[in-house]
Amino acid sequence: RDLEPVKEYFAKNGIETKIVSRMSRGRQMFFLVTAEMFENTVKPGSDGYQMLQKIRKLGAGYKAPPQFESFAPHLFSDAYGEKVSQ
């Protein structure tokens, strides 16, 4: 539920995302991920690297709506690329 306003915020700023559920350390966790996949998020100049920087910058400006204040903007500083196999 806390990620829905964040998803809308990124969509309004041109980044389509989806909420995924995964088990982590025996607990169900929810993550916001881009709908689009990128080749590389580490190499400066690559499309993935540029998107990661955009996410961090936009995330720093996110202001949670009332009743969602526990979702702090500093959390976007730990945005990262994830290797996936297709």
C-alpha positions as CSV (number, residue, x, y, z in Angstrom):
1,R,0.0,0.0,0.0
2,D,2.8,2.4,0.8
3,L,4.3,2.0,-2.6
4,E,1.2,3.0,-4.6
5,P,1.7,6.8,-4.2
6,V,5.4,6.3,-5.1
7,K,4.5,4.4,-8.2
8,E,2.1,7.2,-9.2
9,Y,4.8,9.8,-8.5
10,F,7.3,8.1,-10.8
11,A,4.6,7.6,-13.5
12,K,3.8,11.3,-13.5
13,N,7.6,11.9,-14.0
14,G,7.9,9.5,-17.0
15,I,9.1,6.4,-15.2
16,E,6.7,3.4,-15.4
17,T,7.1,1.0,-12.4
18,K,5.5,-2.0,-10.9
19,I,5.3,-3.4,-7.4
20,V,6.7,-6.9,-6.9
21,S,6.6,-9.2,-3.9
22,R,9.6,-11.3,-2.9
23,M,10.6,-13.4,0.0
24,S,13.7,-11.9,1.8
25,R,15.1,-13.4,5.0
26,G,11.9,-15.4,5.5
27,R,9.7,-12.3,5.2
28,Q,7.5,-11.1,2.4
29,M,8.9,-7.8,1.1
30,F,7.6,-5.4,-1.6
31,F,9.8,-3.6,-4.1
32,L,9.2,-0.9,-6.7
33,V,10.9,-1.8,-10.0
34,T,11.0,-0.2,-13.4
35,A,8.7,-1.8,-15.9
36,E,11.5,-1.4,-18.5
37,M,14.6,-3.5,-18.3
38,F,18.1,-2.0,-19.0
39,E,21.3,-3.5,-20.2
40,N,23.7,-2.0,-17.6
41,T,23.1,0.2,-14.5
42,V,26.8,0.4,-13.5
43,K,28.6,1.8,-16.6
44,P,28.5,5.6,-16.7
45,G,26.7,6.8,-19.9
46,S,24.6,3.6,-20.3
47,D,20.8,3.8,-20.5
48,G,20.5,1.9,-17.2
49,Y,23.0,4.1,-15.4
50,Q,21.2,7.2,-16.6
51,M,17.8,5.8,-15.4
52,L,19.2,4.9,-12.0
53,Q,20.5,8.5,-11.6
54,K,17.1,9.9,-12.7
55,I,15.4,7.6,-10.1
56,R,17.7,8.8,-7.3
57,K,17.2,12.5,-8.3
58,L,13.4,12.2,-8.6
59,G,13.2,10.1,-5.4
60,A,15.0,12.8,-3.5
61,G,12.2,15.2,-4.3
62,Y,9.4,12.8,-3.4
63,K,7.0,14.0,-0.7
64,A,4.8,11.4,0.7
65,P,1.1,12.2,0.9
66,P,-0.7,12.4,4.3
67,Q,-0.8,9.0,6.1
68,F,2.2,7.7,4.0
69,E,4.8,9.9,5.7
70,S,6.7,6.8,7.0
71,F,8.0,6.3,3.4
72,A,11.0,8.6,3.5
73,P,12.7,10.1,0.4
74,H,16.2,9.1,1.7
75,L,15.2,5.5,0.8
76,F,15.8,6.3,-2.9
77,S,19.5,6.8,-2.3
78,D,19.8,3.1,-2.1
79,A,18.2,2.5,-5.5
80,Y,20.2,-0.2,-7.4
81,G,20.2,-2.2,-10.6
82,E,19.3,-5.9,-10.3
83,K,20.7,-8.5,-12.6
84,V,17.9,-10.6,-14.1
85,S,17.9,-13.5,-16.6
86,Q,15.3,-13.4,-19.3
